[in-house]
Amino acid sequence: MIAFVRVASVKPGKQVAAMGFAKEIVGFLKSHHHLDVEVLRPVGGNPQRIAWSARYADLAAFDAASTKMLADPKYWEMVNGAADCFIAGSMHDGIWQTV
């Protein structure tokens, strides 16, 4: 199984808007792409972060879902609309294999 985690740093004063976007994009991915994505917030460390996490059966399933999502203009409209909430260059993706 593949676990995907994306972490982004939130601009000061944008936490509420960023969390709203995080939940909105998760709802969109569920309804339009049938993806089960969770929104995460840190319990310790830097509190100005938001993460999204999803699991896939294998790398092929991850690639298929990512390709479909990245080709969706509505997805990009939502992402670009929330760009002001996040610190440019702060996004970090992790792709992990479960054991």
Secondary structure, 3 states (H helix, E strand, C coil): CEEEEEEEEECCCCHHHHHHHHHHHHHHHHHHHCCCEEEECCCCCCCCEEEEEEEECCHHHHHHHHHHHHCCHHHHHHHHHCHHHECCCCCEEEEEECC
